[in-house]
Amino acid sequence: MSSIVNIYDAKTQLSALVDRAAAGEEIIIAKNGTPRAKLVSIPHADGPRTPAGAMGLTYIAEDFDVPDPTILALFEGAD
């Protein structure tokens, strides 16, 4: 079911309208009687997210965060 709300009422009742949309109602926001926007709920995820593979990495080396002396010298301004 959808309902039409004018923009002034939408501004003053936004929190309630968001709750109604989250419950499944479709809210049409109109300006001067002309529909301008639709407020609908966002679909919920069914379960916890699963990693997508992270570019095929299966491990992280123990020394992955050890600074490279050459790059470090460039940042520190050493010659």
Legacy VTK file of the C-alpha trace (Angstrom):
# vtk DataFile Version 3.0
C-alpha trace
ASCII
DATASET POLYDATA
POINTS 79 float
0.000 0.000 0.000
1.299 3.471 -0.803
0.363 6.884 0.495
1.078 10.381 -0.778
2.545 12.967 1.590
3.301 16.574 0.728
6.875 17.757 1.164
6.143 19.980 4.184
4.579 17.084 6.098
7.431 14.818 5.018
9.957 17.252 6.518
8.104 17.516 9.805
7.317 13.789 10.084
10.418 12.236 8.526
11.181 9.871 11.399
7.651 8.448 11.417
7.663 8.128 7.621
10.958 6.226 7.700
9.494 3.833 10.273
6.444 3.288 8.069
8.643 2.665 5.020
10.798 0.225 6.993
7.621 -1.663 7.862
6.920 -2.127 4.147
4.776 0.863 3.225
5.629 2.855 0.104
5.547 6.628 0.728
5.257 9.016 -2.231
6.490 12.551 -1.508
4.791 15.241 -3.574
5.538 18.916 -4.200
2.547 21.046 -5.178
0.571 17.846 -5.764
3.135 16.393 -8.175
4.927 13.191 -7.062
8.662 13.877 -6.750
10.188 11.050 -4.687
9.469 7.602 -3.315
10.447 6.420 0.174
10.795 2.625 0.388
12.572 0.184 2.655
15.995 -1.268 1.924
16.110 -5.071 1.694
17.722 -6.754 4.677
20.614 -9.191 4.372
19.608 -12.778 5.095
22.703 -13.689 7.086
26.232 -12.698 7.942
28.480 -11.526 5.153
31.000 -13.925 3.682
34.396 -12.840 2.369
34.557 -12.562 -1.401
38.107 -13.830 -1.770
40.137 -10.643 -1.174
41.917 -10.894 -4.539
42.818 -14.531 -3.926
44.905 -13.902 -0.795
44.818 -16.844 1.567
47.422 -15.682 4.091
49.285 -12.586 5.285
53.038 -12.818 5.836
54.327 -12.178 9.370
56.502 -9.291 8.138
53.880 -7.602 5.930
54.138 -4.343 7.881
57.940 -4.133 8.166
58.957 -0.891 6.422
61.149 -1.068 3.326
64.358 0.876 4.134
64.492 2.469 0.662
60.921 3.776 0.838
61.378 4.830 4.466
64.468 6.878 3.516
62.465 8.643 0.801
59.775 9.633 3.295
62.328 10.837 5.824
64.176 12.927 3.223
67.440 11.018 3.508
69.687 10.755 0.461
LINES 1 80
79 0 1 2 3 4 5 6 7 8 9 10 11 12 13 14 15 16 17 18 19 20 21 22 23 24 25 26 27 28 29 30 31 32 33 34 35 36 37 38 39 40 41 42 43 44 45 46 47 48 49 50 51 52 53 54 55 56 57 58 59 60 61 62 63 64 65 66 67 68 69 70 71 72 73 74 75 76 77 78
